[in-house]
């Protein structure tokens, strides 16, 4: 398995993967820097209106929708880049001719997808801490909330990652899988807005923040752990189905 992962790393070095990994966290952090700098008075009034215990909590709430939309899109594009390396070069025959099971090849590529997005959320975590310090947020850094927001988002998007990876691996036309991913990410925002549909898996990323707006103001997300458990179960099922389908598919 180590040799397969190393071979995948060599292929990914020639791709645009790093750009996608950096793009979403840097864009959101740039927006928040501009927002907290040029709209400081409005942001402070809104944080007070929402009853935020600290500016850290308001920052987490403010970027939750942006990250809930942007990170699924990043997962979609990353899955497409990883799969498209083989599709573009017509390299499936060579890759599958190796004395390794198709299941291991499928899992190794998904592992690189997960590692790439793990790096993306880690950059976002470091960026939020740096942003809070630059803007002079008072009080101690809420590490548990920041870590929960970042890595909780990674877990929340795992089922979508698995599904998009499955599409990207089995369908050569990457425009189709990217379109499905974009529609799914946007649909998730609308599904999360209604009580009757907020438990649909597509709605989890936009609700994966540790801080949510409640009737009495900003507070801790009571459903956070439930979202994580459901997503872990879903990704196991989707990876199992996807790897079996990939193993049986006739690849050109």
C-alpha positions in Angstrom: 0.0 0.0 0.0 2.9 2.4 0.7 4.2 2.0 -2.8 0.8 2.7 -4.3 0.5 5.9 -2.2 4.0 7.0 -3.2 3.2 6.4 -6.9 0.0 8.5 -6.5 2.1 11.3 -4.9 4.4 11.4 -8.0 1.4 11.7 -10.3 -0.2 14.5 -8.2 2.9 16.6 -8.2 2.2 17.5 -11.8 -1.4 18.5 -11.1 -3.2 21.6 -9.9 -4.1 20.0 -6.6 -2.1 22.4 -4.4 -3.9 25.4 -5.9 -7.3 23.9 -5.0 -6.1 23.0 -1.5 -5.1 26.6 -0.8 -7.8 28.4 -2.7 -10.9 28.0 -0.5 -9.3 28.7 2.9 -7.3 31.7 1.6 -10.4 33.2 -0.2 -12.6 32.9 3.0 -9.8 34.3 5.2 -9.3 37.2 2.8 -13.0 37.9 2.9 -13.1 37.8 6.7 -10.0 40.1 6.9 -11.8 42.7 4.7 -15.1 42.2 6.5 -13.6 42.7 10.0 -11.4 45.6 8.8 -13.6 47.8 6.6 -16.9 46.9 8.3 -15.7 46.8 11.8 -18.5 48.9 13.3 -21.2 46.9 11.6 -19.6 43.6 12.6 -19.4 44.7 16.2 -23.0 45.8 16.2 -24.1 42.5 14.6 -22.0 40.4 17.1 -23.7 42.3 19.9 -27.2 41.8 18.4 -26.5 38.1 18.0 -25.3 37.9 21.6 -21.9 36.5 20.7 -19.8 35.7 23.8 -16.7 36.8 21.9 -15.5 37.9 18.5 -14.1 34.4 18.1 -17.6 33.0 18.3 -18.9 35.5 15.8 -16.0 34.7 13.4 -16.9 31.0 13.5 -20.6 31.8 12.8 -19.8 34.3 10.1 -17.6 32.0 8.0 -19.7 28.8 8.6 -22.0 29.3 5.5 -19.0 30.3 3.3 -17.0 27.3 4.4 -20.1 25.1 4.2 -20.4 26.0 0.5 -16.8 26.4 -0.4 -15.4 23.3 1.1 -17.8 20.8 -0.6 -16.8 22.6 -3.9 -13.2 22.1 -3.0 -13.8 18.4 -2.3 -15.5 18.1 -5.7 -12.7 19.8 -7.6 -10.0 17.8 -5.7 -11.7 14.5 -6.4 -11.9 15.5 -10.1 -8.2 16.4 -10.3 -7.1 13.1 -8.7 -9.3 11.0 -11.0 -8.6 13.0 -14.1 -4.9 12.3 -14.0 -5.8 8.8 -15.2 -8.6 9.9 -17.5 -6.6 12.5 -19.3 -3.5 10.3 -20.0 -5.7 7.2 -20.7 -3.6 5.6 -18.0 -6.1 3.3 -16.5 -4.9 0.2 -18.4 -1.4 0.8 -17.2 -2.4 1.6 -13.6 -4.8 -1.4 -13.4 -2.1 -3.8 -14.9 -0.1 -3.4 -11.7 -0.1 -6.5 -9.4 -2.4 -4.6 -7.0 -6.2 -5.0 -6.5 -8.5 -2.4 -7.9 -9.9 -1.9 -4.4 -6.5 -0.8 -3.1 -6.0 1.6 -6.0 -9.4 3.1 -5.3 -8.7 3.5 -1.6 -5.2 4.9 -2.1 -6.6 7.7 -4.4 -9.3 8.4 -1.8 -6.7 8.6 0.9 -4.9 11.3 -1.1 -8.2 13.1 -1.5 -8.6 13.0 2.3 -5.0 14.1 3.0 -5.4 17.0 0.6 -8.5 18.3 2.3 -7.0 17.7 5.7 -4.2 20.0 4.7 -6.8 22.6 3.5 -8.7 22.7 6.8 -5.4 22.8 8.7 -4.4 25.9 6.7 -7.8 27.3 7.5 -7.4 26.6 11.3 -4.0 28.3 11.3 -5.3 31.2 9.3 -8.2 31.8 11.7 -5.9 31.9 14.7 -3.6 34.3 12.9 -6.6 36.4 11.7 -8.0 36.7 15.3 -4.6 37.8 16.6 -4.1 40.4 13.9 -7.6 41.8 14.5 -7.0 41.9 18.2 -9.7 39.6 19.4 -9.9 39.6 23.2 -10.0 36.5 25.5 -8.3 33.2 25.1 -8.2 31.3 21.8 -11.2 28.8 21.8 -9.1 25.9 20.5 -11.8 23.4 21.0 -14.3 25.4 18.9 -11.8 26.2 16.2 -10.5 22.6 15.9 -14.1 21.3 16.0 -15.2 23.7 13.2 -12.3 22.8 10.9 -12.0 19.1 11.3 -15.7 18.7 11.9 -16.2 20.2 8.5 -13.9 17.6 7.0 -15.9 14.8 8.6 -19.2 16.5 7.5 -18.1 16.5 3.9 -16.7 13.0 3.8 -19.9 11.4 2.3 -20.0 14.0 -0.4 -16.3 13.4 -1.0 -16.9 9.7 -1.4 -19.8 10.2 -3.7 -18.0 12.8 -5.9 -14.9 10.6 -5.9 -17.0 7.6 -7.1 -18.4 9.7 -10.0 -15.1 11.1 -10.9 -13.4 7.7 -11.0 -16.1 6.0 -13.0 -17.1 8.8 -15.5 -14.5 10.2 -17.8 -16.3 13.5 -18.5 -15.3 15.5 -15.4 -17.7 18.3 -16.3 -20.6 16.0 -15.2 -19.2 15.2 -11.8 -18.2 18.9 -11.2 -21.7 20.0 -12.1 -23.3 17.4 -9.7 -20.9 18.6 -7.0 -21.8 22.3 -7.5 -25.5 21.6 -7.5 -25.2 19.4 -4.4 -23.3 22.1 -2.5 -25.9 24.8 -3.4 -28.8 22.4 -2.6 -27.2 21.8 0.8 -27.6 25.4 1.8 -31.4 25.3 1.0 -31.9 21.9 2.7 -30.2 23.2 5.9 -32.6 26.1 6.1 -35.7 24.0 6.7 -36.3 21.8 9.8 -37.8 19.1 7.7 -34.8 18.7 5.4 -31.8 19.7 7.6 -31.0 16.0 8.3 -30.4 15.2 4.7 -26.6 14.5 4.2 -26.2 17.3 1.7 -27.2 19.8 4.4 -24.6 18.7 6.9 -21.6 20.8 5.7 -23.4 24.1 6.2 -24.5 23.0 9.7 -21.1 21.5 10.8 -20.0 24.6 12.7 -19.7 24.3 16.5 -21.5 27.7 16.8 -25.0 28.3 15.5 -27.6 31.0 15.7 -30.4 30.1 18.0 -33.5 31.9 19.2 -31.6 33.4 22.2 -28.5 34.2 20.1 -25.3 32.5 19.1 -24.7 29.3 21.0 -23.1 25.8 20.8 -24.4 23.4 18.2 -26.2 20.6 20.0 -26.4 18.4 16.9 -22.7 18.6 16.1 -21.8 15.2 17.4 -24.8 13.5 15.7 -23.8 15.0 12.3 -20.3 13.6 12.7 -21.4 10.0 13.6 -23.9 9.9 10.8 -21.3 11.1 8.3 -18.7 8.5 9.4 -21.3 5.7 8.9 -22.3 7.1 5.5 -18.7 7.4 4.2 -18.0 3.8 5.1 -21.0 2.6 3.2 -20.3 4.8 0.1 -16.7 3.8 0.0 -17.6 0.1 0.2 -20.2 0.5 -2.6 -17.9 2.7 -4.7 -14.9 0.4 -4.5 -17.0 -2.7 -5.4 -18.4 -0.9 -8.4 -15.0 0.3 -9.5 -13.6 -3.2 -9.2 -16.2 -4.6 -11.5 -16.3 -1.8 -14.0 -14.7 -2.1 -17.5 -12.3 0.8 -17.6 -11.1 2.0 -21.0 
